[in-house]
Amino acid sequence: MTTIAYRSGRLAADSLISYTTITNGSRKKIHQCGPFTVALAGMAWLRKPLEQWCEAGCPEDEVPQALLDNDSNFSALIIANDTGELFEFDSGYLIPIHADYTAIGSGALLALGAMAHGATAEEAVVAASKHDKNTGGPVTSLSFPIAA
């Protein structure tokens, strides 16, 4: 899977690609999609329908069926580029996140623990990579305005 962490206007992700017990290179996991930025953890093949939906403005009455059929196989953080509003995609809906920090993916609990002790989003992903076999590689990050 992966580790994606958000804190104080920073979104960070690892780059390791893994499938069950094997790793298969690296890939950028944070993508600009029209008015949103998307970070996906889980089934990589769902990236395209998720990005296309975000480019269309995330209309909740037009969620691609592929995303609904595989809701338990992935999670995503979606950020509005202009306002910094943070959402988690869940069951076809954008759920606003109003926490100081959050994380998704197989290393989420490790990242949350690190951030609870003051780690930045990038530091939290690095911390998760020390113990989560599905998190690794270079960490990428982006900054956003902090939503009011």
For each residue, the residues with C-beta under 8 A, 3 or more apart:
1: 18 41 42 105 106 107 134 135
2: 13 14 16 29 41 42 105 106 107 134 135
3: 13 14 41 103 104 105 106 107 108 110 111 124 125 128 129 132 135
4: 11 12 13 14 29 30 39 41 77 103 104 105 108 125
5: 11 12 13 101 102 103 108 111 115 121 122 124 125 128
6: 10 11 12 77 79 86 97 101 102 103 121
7: 10 100 101 115 119 120 121 124
8: 100 101 120 121 146
9: 84 143 144 145 146
10: 6 7 120 121 122 141 142 143 144
11: 4 5 6 30 37 39 77 79 121 141 142 144
12: 4 5 6 120 121 122 124 125 139 140 141
13: 2 3 4 5 29 30 39 125 139 140 141
14: 2 3 4 29 107 125 128 129 135 136 137 138 139
15: 26 27 28 29 136 137 138 139 140
16: 2 23 26 129 134 135 136 137
17: 23 24 25 26 27 44
18: 1 22 23 24 133 134
19: 22 23 24
20:
21:
22: 18 19
23: 16 17 18 19 136
24: 17 18 19
25: 17
26: 15 16 17 137 138
27: 15 17 44
28: 15 31 140
29: 2 4 13 14 15 39 40 41 140
30: 4 11 13 37 38 39 140 141 142
31: 28 37 38 39 40 47 51
32: 36 37 81
33: 36 37 38 50 51 52 54 55
34: 54 55 56 57
35: 54 57 80 81 82
36: 32 33 54 55 58 78 79 80 81
37: 11 30 31 32 33 78 79 81 142 144
38: 30 31 33 47 50 51 54 76 77 78
39: 4 11 13 29 30 31 76 77 78 104
40: 29 31 44 46 47 50 74 75 76
41: 1 2 3 4 29 74 75 76 104 105 106 108
42: 1 2 46 73 74 75 105
43: 46 70 73 74
44: 17 27 40 47
45: 48
46: 40 42 43 49 50 66 67 70 73 74
47: 31 38 40 44 50 51
48: 45 51 52
49: 46 52 53 64 66 67
50: 33 38 40 46 47 53 54 64 67 76 89
51: 31 33 38 47 48 54 55
52: 33 48 49 55 56 64
53: 49 50 56 58 59 62 63 64 67
54: 33 34 35 36 38 50 51 57 58 78
55: 33 34 36 51 52
56: 34 52 53 59 62
57: 34 35 54
58: 36 53 54 78 94
59: 53 56 62 63
60: 63 92 93 94
61:
62: 53 56 59
63: 53 59 60 67 68 92
64: 49 50 52 53 67 68
65: 68 69
66: 46 49 69 70
67: 46 49 50 53 63 64 70 71 89 92
68: 63 64 65 71 91 92
69: 65 66
70: 43 46 66 67 73 74
71: 67 68 74 90 91 92
72:
73: 42 43 46 70
74: 40 41 42 43 46 70 71
75: 40 41 42 88 89 90 104 105
76: 38 39 40 41 50 88 89 104
77: 4 6 11 38 39 86 87 88 89 97 102 104
78: 36 37 38 39 54 58 86 87 88 89 94
79: 6 11 36 37 84 85 86 87 144
80: 35 36 83 84 85 87 147
81: 32 35 36 37 144
82: 35 145
83: 80 145 147
84: 9 79 80 144 145 146 147
85: 79 80 96 147
86: 6 77 78 79 96 97 102 147
87: 77 78 79 80 94 95 96 97
88: 75 76 77 78 94 95 97 102 104
89: 50 67 75 76 77 78 92 93 94 95
90: 71 75 93 95
91: 68 71
92: 60 63 67 68 71 89
93: 60 89 90
94: 58 60 78 87 88 89
95: 87 88 89 90
96: 85 86 87
97: 6 77 86 87 88 102
98:
99: 102
100: 7 8
101: 5 6 7 8 112 115 121 124
102: 5 6 77 86 88 97 99 112
103: 3 4 5 6 107 108 109 111 112 115 124 128
104: 3 4 39 41 75 76 77 88 108
105: 1 2 3 4 41 42 75 108 111 134 135
106: 1 2 3 41 132 134 135
107: 1 2 3 14 103 110 111 125 128 129 131 132 134 135
108: 3 4 5 41 103 104 105 111 112 128
109: 103 112 113
110: 3 107 113 114 124 127 128 130 131 132 135
111: 3 5 103 105 107 108 114 115 119 124 125 127 128
112: 101 102 103 108 109 115 116 124
113: 109 110 116 117 127
114: 110 111 117 119 123 124 127 128
115: 5 7 101 103 111 112 118 119 120 121 124
116: 112 113
117: 113 114
118: 115
119: 7 111 114 115 123 124 127
120: 7 8 10 12 115 123 124
121: 5 6 7 8 10 11 12 101 115 124 125 141
122: 5 10 12 125 126 139 141
123: 114 119 120 126 127
124: 3 5 7 12 101 103 110 111 112 114 115 119 120 121 127 128
125: 3 4 5 12 13 14 107 111 121 122 128 129 135 139
126: 122 123 129 130 139
127: 110 111 113 114 119 123 124 130 131
128: 3 5 14 103 107 108 110 111 114 124 125 131 132 135
129: 3 14 16 107 125 126 132 135 136 137 139
130: 110 126 127
131: 107 110 127 128
132: 3 106 107 110 128 129 135
133: 18
134: 1 2 16 18 105 106 107
135: 1 2 3 14 16 105 106 107 110 125 128 129 132
136: 14 15 16 23 129
137: 14 15 16 26 129
138: 14 15 26
139: 12 13 14 15 122 125 126 129
140: 12 13 15 28 29 30
141: 10 11 12 13 30 121 122
142: 10 11 30 37
143: 9 10
144: 9 10 11 37 79 81 84
145: 9 82 83 84
146: 8 9 84
147: 80 83 84 85 86
148:
